Amino acid sequence: MKTLNIIGPGRLGKSLARLAQQSGRYQIAGVYARFAQHVTDAIAFIGAGDFCSSLDQLPAADLYLLAVPDGAIADVARELAACHIVKAGNVVFHASGVSDAALLAPLQDSGAYLASVHPAFSFADPALAVASFNATLCALEGDQLACDILQYFVLALGGKPFTLVKGGKAAYHASLTMAANYLVTLADLSLKTAQMAGIEDEIAQSLIFNLMQQTLSNIKVLGPAAALTGPIVRGDEATIEKHLAVLKDATILRCYQSMGLATIDLAAAHINKSKQAALQHIFA
Ligand SMILES: NC(=O)c1ccc[n+]([C@@H]2O[C@H](COP(=O)([O-])OP(=O)(O)OC[C@H]3O[C@@H](n4cnc5c(N)ncnc54)[C@H](OP(=O)(O)O)[C@@H]3O)[C@@H](O)[C@H]2O)c1
């Protein structure tokens, strides 16, 4: 059985640790955070692990998860390297979505294999996270041998591993940000625009959320280009001019225009070049 040290047993750290322990294929070894109470609480949640009050108290382990906030990963990697606990052949990984394994560079001289594992999942509540983690896609990136070993780790936890190309981390995370965060922004702007039509909040929410849900289902089945409906793909300039005339809020207008321009590209197969140019002129 492989052993795993947890550095930073916060929301993600303790969730993955408990899943690893429950899998029966990993034994949680040491658990370290700066505040003793956090470590004690985490060990109780995980159901395993030795209390460590400093990094140099960590026992030797096969794998090390640095589940500290992104901004602390490089410093903690430096501190861990200075402890000389990590040995050649160990695997050290962090869980940042945007940064790659290079953040762990201070550990390079130890001979350990370095990587990052990013579960595309929200660990807001660890108990809920453990219950619903199954089939979560997890992006792997870093040293080949580390990725090979971590594939088994992710599978043991019930996740679905996939590997990113070298240098792909920032684009990967930008993609998730657009899909998850900007979808929320889009819903908010759509609701605000519905308010301009005098629609009651409750009705506006049903209107917008049902349409978004239906559109998401269509995208999933048909793909983005075939799921596209509406004035742009119909080449309906007059309708778009009417929209632009009522969008007085600068933020809403800017978003409507830039999404409109991107939508012309998506609709390019259905509208001829001169219609595309006319639409671009309206949005610009
Ligand atoms: N939460 C999510 O949904 C999610 C999803 C995907 C990826 N991630 C990634 O997972 C990582 C952890 O995020 P999180 O949300 O789990 O953070 P979190 O809940 O804030 O937990 C951070 C943990 O790190 C410890 N810590 C903070 N600074 C430290 C330091 N300098 N040295 C040692 N321990 C330190 C904290 O305990 P002390 O304060 O006691 O030190 C705590 O146990 C991040 O890289 C994040 O991007 C998170």
The ligand as an SDF file (V2000), in Angstrom:
LIG
                    3D

 48 52  0  0  0  0  0  0  0  0999 V2000
  -11.6480   24.1620   -3.0230 N   0  0  0  0  0  0  0  0  0  0  0  0
  -11.8430   23.7590   -4.2650 C   0  0  0  0  0  0  0  0  0  0  0  0
  -12.9950   23.6290   -4.7090 O   0  0  0  0  0  0  0  0  0  0  0  0
  -10.6750   23.4440   -5.1630 C   0  0  0  0  0  0  0  0  0  0  0  0
  -10.9260   22.8140   -6.4000 C   0  0  0  0  0  0  0  0  0  0  0  0
   -9.8550   22.4700   -7.2190 C   0  0  0  0  0  0  0  0  0  0  0  0
   -8.5630   22.8030   -6.8190 C   0  0  0  0  0  0  0  0  0  0  0  0
   -8.3420   23.4500   -5.6240 N   0  0  0  0  0  0  0  0  0  0  0  0
   -6.9590   23.7590   -5.2400 C   0  0  0  0  0  0  0  0  0  0  0  0
   -6.6570   23.0860   -4.0290 O   0  0  0  0  0  0  0  0  0  0  0  0
   -5.7020   23.8440   -3.2970 C   0  0  0  0  0  0  0  0  0  0  0  0
   -6.2410   24.0640   -1.8910 C   0  0  0  0  0  0  0  0  0  0  0  0
   -7.4510   24.7970   -1.9850 O   0  0  0  0  0  0  0  0  0  0  0  0
   -8.5500   24.7010   -0.8040 P   0  0  0  0  0  0  0  0  0  0  0  0
   -9.7650   25.3670   -1.3370 O   0  0  0  0  0  0  0  0  0  0  0  0
   -8.6310   23.3090   -0.2780 O   0  0  0  0  0  0  0  0  0  0  0  0
   -7.8780   25.6520    0.2940 O   0  0  0  0  0  0  0  0  0  0  0  0
   -8.2840   25.8090    1.8300 P   0  0  0  0  0  0  0  0  0  0  0  0
   -9.5870   25.1600    2.1210 O   0  0  0  0  0  0  0  0  0  0  0  0
   -8.0940   27.2460    2.1540 O   0  0  0  0  0  0  0  0  0  0  0  0
   -7.1650   24.9600    2.5910 O   0  0  0  0  0  0  0  0  0  0  0  0
   -5.8180   25.3390    2.5750 C   0  0  0  0  0  0  0  0  0  0  0  0
   -5.0590   24.4650    3.5570 C   0  0  0  0  0  0  0  0  0  0  0  0
   -3.6890   24.8400    3.5090 O   0  0  0  0  0  0  0  0  0  0  0  0
   -3.2210   25.1720    4.8150 C   0  0  0  0  0  0  0  0  0  0  0  0
   -2.2320   26.2300    4.6130 N   0  0  0  0  0  0  0  0  0  0  0  0
   -2.4210   27.4940    4.1950 C   0  0  0  0  0  0  0  0  0  0  0  0
   -1.2380   28.1360    4.0800 N   0  0  0  0  0  0  0  0  0  0  0  0
   -0.2850   27.2360    4.4360 C   0  0  0  0  0  0  0  0  0  0  0  0
    1.1250   27.2930    4.5320 C   0  0  0  0  0  0  0  0  0  0  0  0
    1.8200   28.3970    4.2460 N   0  0  0  0  0  0  0  0  0  0  0  0
    1.7870   26.1880    4.9480 N   0  0  0  0  0  0  0  0  0  0  0  0
    1.1100   25.0520    5.2450 C   0  0  0  0  0  0  0  0  0  0  0  0
   -0.2330   24.9270    5.1810 N   0  0  0  0  0  0  0  0  0  0  0  0
   -0.9090   26.0140    4.7810 C   0  0  0  0  0  0  0  0  0  0  0  0
   -4.4570   25.5900    5.5870 C   0  0  0  0  0  0  0  0  0  0  0  0
   -4.3560   25.3500    6.9820 O   0  0  0  0  0  0  0  0  0  0  0  0
   -3.6420   26.4100    7.9430 P   0  0  0  0  0  0  0  0  0  0  0  0
   -4.3190   27.7180    7.6900 O   0  0  0  0  0  0  0  0  0  0  0  0
   -3.8670   25.8280    9.3110 O   0  0  0  0  0  0  0  0  0  0  0  0
   -2.2040   26.4230    7.5700 O   0  0  0  0  0  0  0  0  0  0  0  0
   -5.4980   24.6230    5.0120 C   0  0  0  0  0  0  0  0  0  0  0  0
   -5.4030   23.3630    5.6500 O   0  0  0  0  0  0  0  0  0  0  0  0
   -5.4570   25.1230   -4.0860 C   0  0  0  0  0  0  0  0  0  0  0  0
   -4.3180   24.9430   -4.8970 O   0  0  0  0  0  0  0  0  0  0  0  0
   -6.7030   25.2280   -4.9530 C   0  0  0  0  0  0  0  0  0  0  0  0
   -6.4780   25.9500   -6.1600 O   0  0  0  0  0  0  0  0  0  0  0  0
   -9.3630   23.7660   -4.7880 C   0  0  0  0  0  0  0  0  0  0  0  0
  1  2  1  0
  2  3  2  0
  2  4  1  0
  4  5  1  0
  4 48  2  0
  5  6  2  0
  6  7  1  0
  7  8  2  0
  8  9  1  0
  8 48  1  0
  9 10  1  0
  9 46  1  0
 10 11  1  0
 11 12  1  0
 11 44  1  0
 12 13  1  0
 13 14  1  0
 14 15  2  0
 14 16  1  0
 14 17  1  0
 17 18  1  0
 18 19  2  0
 18 20  1  0
 18 21  1  0
 21 22  1  0
 22 23  1  0
 23 24  1  0
 23 42  1  0
 24 25  1  0
 25 26  1  0
 25 36  1  0
 26 27  1  0
 26 35  1  0
 27 28  2  0
 28 29  1  0
 29 30  1  0
 29 35  2  0
 30 31  1  0
 30 32  2  0
 32 33  1  0
 33 34  2  0
 34 35  1  0
 36 37  1  0
 36 42  1  0
 37 38  1  0
 38 39  2  0
 38 40  1  0
 38 41  1  0
 42 43  1  0
 44 45  1  0
 44 46  1  0
 46 47  1  0
M  CHG  2   8   1  16  -1
M  END
$$$$
